[in-house]
Amino acid sequence: MSLFVIPNFELQCGTILPEAKVVYQTYGELNRDRSNVILYPTSYGAQHPDIEWLVRADGILDPTQWFIVIPNMFGNGLSSSPSDCPSCGLAEQGFWFSHFDNVRAQEQLLRDVFGIDRLALVYGWSMGAQQAYHWAALYPERVTRIAALCGTARTTDHNRIFLASLRSALTSDPAWTGNGFDGIPDRGFHTFSLIYASWAASPAFYQAGLYYQFGFDSLEDYLQRGWEANYRKRDPHNLIAMIDTWLKSDLSDNPTYKRDYALALASVRAKTLVMPSASDLYFTPADCKREASMIPNAKYLEIPSIWGHRAGNPYQNPEDETFIRQAIAELLAH
């Protein structure tokens, strides 16, 4: 794990961070002409140890062939986040991180530390897919391919309702002061986890009781140990900060595209693989297919899964992992 610090980094919200910190992890070896680079941004609530499971010789991303960089997203508790950054507040104080911020910081990291000016692939799931789209739109000449799994380039209104419910679950807790927490939001964590679990997996997943195969005794046990316990490991201020980034995700909301969404998608030159889950409830196949139709060199490929949104991060699901691995191998072969 390494740290890259950018002095006096101006965020899209107007705040200048005296020290913007990007924590990152690398895997594999950078080749002589720096042509084997894969960028793998983090997703909501995740830090690089949570998503590196697929980086292995027989995995979706092979470090024996590729130099893989996982930069931790702002707000996730490793890179600059409200939990450890005096300059970082919340939207209640007019502060937020955007993917425009994440991608610009990642670009500076790659350029300054490694001398990398072109990416063979940006691979991302969920909020990582949002960052992949931003990379391809903001640096169209420098991204050869992107794989966007279970994510859209712009957050839809339906998705925003889901995010607003998560935010409300936390900020309705008695520990919320109006601009932060003065204690552990126990009730908020519980409600937050119930909402997340109900959206992240499909009705068919629950009907089939797939969680029993992982040692859970009941649905209630799964919700408590499989969901709530995991989110309790994160600072609630950081969870809100990442929600706000997700809420504001729009690859056209920047000085380059000036909210021209169609132009931003049409400007993507990378070979693009759009991979939604057939049963995703908030990055729906219809939303992903519509965006794919607006990107010049895009292939649309659904993951045929009942795992819902989690099909795109199939660490417990060998069938979906095999499907994704084969699709990525084909993408990288051309």
N, C-alpha and C positions, 0 to 999 in steps of 0.2 A: 504494500500500500504506500502510495506517494502523495505528496502535497504540492500543488502549484498555487502560487499566490499572485494575484493581479492587483497592483496598487491603484487606488483611486479609480475604481471601476464604476462607471455610471450605468445604473439600471434603467430599464424602460420607464419605471414609475417616477424617475427623476432623482431618486436617492443615489448618492455617491458613497460606495463602500470604500473606506480607507484601505481595507485588505479584503478582496474577494477570494475566498479559498475554494479550490476545486480539489477534492480528494479523488484519486484514481488508482486503478490497478491494471497492470499489463500482463499478458500471457503470450508465450511464444517469442520468436525472434524477428526483429525488423530486418528485412532483406536489404541488399546493398542499394537498390534503386528506389526503396521505400514504396514499392508498388503492392505490398501484401497487407495493407492495413484495413482492419474491420473495426468500426466504432460501434459500441454496444451500450447505449444510454440506459439508465435505470428507470424503473416504473414507480407507480405510486406506493409510498411506504417502504420501498425496497432500498437496500444498500447493496453494494457489489457482492458481498458474500451470499446474499439471498438469491442472486440470479446467475452466479458463475457456474452452477451445476452443469449447464449445457456446453461449457468450454472444456472439451477433452478430446482425445484422439478419435474416439468413436462417437463423438457427440455432434450436435447441430453446428457448432463452430469448432474447428479443428486447429489447435495451437501448434501442431507440427507443421502446418502449411501457412498459417496466417498469424499476423501480429495483431492481437485483439486488445483493444483499450476500452475499459469500462470507466467512464467518468460519472461520479455521483452527482445527481441533480441537486441544484440549490434547494434548500429546505428539507433535505432528507436526513439531517442530523450528522452527516459527515462533512459534506461541503457546507459553505456558509448557510446558517439556519438560524431561526429565531432563538433556538435553545442555547446557542453559544456565540451569538453575534450581537453586540450592543447596538449596532446600527440597524439591525433587522427587526422590524415590527410586524404588524399584521395590517390587513386592509382597513381596519378601524382607524389606523393612524396614517392612512394613505400610502401604505407600503405593500408591495408585492413583487414576487419574481415572475418572469415570463420565460417562455421557451426562446424568445429572442435573446434574452439574457443568457440562458443556458448554452445555446448554440454558439454565440459569440465568444463566451468564455472557453468553451471546448475547442473552438477553432484556434484561439490564441495558445492554449495548452499544446495542441498538436504541432503548431508552427514553431513555437519558441523552444519547446523541450526536445522535440524529435525531428524538426525540419520537414514535417509532413505537409504537403500541399494538395494531396489528392487521396481520396478514400476509395478502396475497392468495393466496400459495402458499408452502409449504415443499417444495422439490424436492431429493431426495437419492437417491444411488446407494450401495448396500452399507452401510457404516457411516454414510453420509449419510442413507440411508433409516431407519436406526435412530434417528437424531436427529430426523427428520421425525415419526416416530411419537411420540417423547417430547414434542416440541412440541405435538402435537395432544392428547395425554393430559394434559399438565401445564397447558396454557393453552387449554382447549377453546373458550372464548368469543372467543379472539383469533386463531384460525387458520381461514381460510375454506376452504382446500383444502390437501391434501398429495398429492404424487406420490412413492410409495415404490417405487423401482426396485431389484430384486434384493436385497432386504433383508427381515428380519423384525423384529418388535417385541421379540422375546425370542430370545436365542441358544439354539438347540436342542442337545441332547446330541450329536448327530452332528456338528454344526458345532464343538462344543467339542473333539471329538477332533482335528479338523483343526487347530484353534488350538493345542492342546497339542503336536501334532507340530511345528509351527513354533517354538514356544517351546523345545521340547526340542532342536531342531536348533541353535539359537543357544547355549543354556546347556550343551550337551554339548561345545562347543568348548574346547580347552585354554586359551583366553584368558579364559574365565569364571572368576571368583574365588569365586563363591557369592553375591555381591550386586552384581556389575557386571563390566566387562571391563577388563583391564589391557593390552589390545592389540587388534589387528584380528582378529576371528573368521573367518579365511579359510575354514576348513572349515565353519563354521556358516553363513556366507553361501551357500556352494555348496549345502549340503543344504537350507537354507531355500528357496532359489530353485527347486530341483527339486520340492519338495513343493508350493510355491505354483503352479508351472506345471502340475502334474498335475491340480490341482483347478480352477483358474480357467478353463480351456478344456475343451471336451467331447471325448470320444473321437472323435466325428465330425470335429471341427476338425482333429485331428492326422491322422486317416485321409485327409482331403482335402488335407493339406499346405498349408493356407492361408497359412502363414507365409512360403512361398517368394515370394509376390507382393510382399513388403516388403523383398526384397533379401538375405534370409538364404540361406546356401549349403547348410545342412544343419539337421537337428533340433538337433544339438549347438551349432551357431552361434546358432540362435534362442534356445536356453536360456541360453547365455552372454551374448550381447549384448542379447537382448530381455528377459531377466529378471534374471540375476545382476548385470549391470552397473548396472541401475537401482536395485536394492536396496542395492548398495554405496555409493550416494550418501547413504544415510540412516545416522544414528548408530544402532548396534544397541540402545542403551539406549532410544531412542525407539521402535524397532520393537517392543520388548518391552512398553513402556508402552501402546502402542496395542492390542497383543494383549490385554493385561489389561482395557482398556476394553471391547473386543469380547466377551471372555469373560464379563464382568459385565453385559452389556446385557440389561436386563429393564425394560420401561416400568412395571412394577408395583412395582419395588424402590425405593420412596421413601416419604416420610411421607404423601403424599396417598393412595396406594393400598395400602400395607402388604402387598405381595405378593399382592394379589387381581388376578391377571392378567386374568380374564374381565371384572371391573369396569373395569379400565383401558381395555381395548379397547372395551367398551360405552360408555365415557364420551367417546369421540372423536366430536365433532360435525362436524368438517370433512368436506367432500366429498372422499372418499379414492379415489385411483387406485392400485391394487396391481398392479405390473407386474413379474412375475418373468420370467426367461428360461426358455424351454421346456427348455433343456439345462443349467441351473445345477445344480452338484453339491452346493453347500453351503447356498444359500438355495433350497431345492427348490420347484418349483411346488406340490406338495402342502402344504408348510408355509405358503407364502404364501396359498394358497387357503383353508386352514383359518382363518387369522387374518382374512382378508377377510370370511369368513362371520360373524365375531364383531363386526364394526364396522358400526354402523347404516346409514351412507350410503357404502358402499364399492362400487366397481366393480373386478372382477378381469379383467385383460387380459394374456395371455401374449405375450411377444415371441417370434415364431416363428423361432428362430435356433439355429444349431449352434455359436455362439461361446461358449456356456457363460455363466459369470458376467460375462464381459467384454462381453456384448451390451448391458448396461446403461450402458456407457461407450464407445460405438461410434465413437471418434475415427478408426479405420481402416476403418470398416464403414458405407458410405453407406446400405445397405439397412435396417439396423437403426436408423440415425439418422433416416431418413425416417419409419419406423414410429413411433418415439418422438415425433418432432416433431409429427406429426399428432395423436397421442393427447393431447399436452400442449396443443396449440392448441384442441382440443375441450374439454378440462378448463377452460381459462381463458376460453373463450367462454360458459360457463354459470355 
